[in-house]
Amino acid sequence: MATSAAPAAIDALLQILRDDSELNATRIFDGPTPSTNFTERDRIYIGWSPASDQAAEMQQTFASAGGRTRDENGAIACYIETRAGNTDMRERRLRIFSLFARIETALRSTNANPTAMDLGGVVQWADITAGSLDQDQTPNGAMAGLTFTVHFRARI
């Protein structure tokens, strides 16, 4: 019996994004990385954001009398980062929201991907619920970062 859907939800989210052909040129990481490679212009992190060390959180309640099942609400911390060797902040901002839109599209149920919203059946539903944009001019050029949260509901 699973004690939480969070590990499977993170794995499923990673797989959905890695399978998306429009994200092939973007590095997608499972949690934090030990170092930053400034030659990689676009990166997506699942289960990590620079604003927090928390990868995911969950709250559970009994789903019915008798305690045979539980309902779980969870949140997965995520982060997108895009860099350039120039100082064009508008370019970075447009790029980060283009990547964000691709992630949101990948999580929507469509005829081509009917189980995206429930992460392939791992949860009852999942969606993006919050985001926060950061921008910076670094010694390596313009950088934009977008912290966002994927919330889910599961029955365990």
Order of alpha helices (4+ residues) and beta strands (2+ residues): alpha-beta-beta-beta-beta-alpha-beta-beta
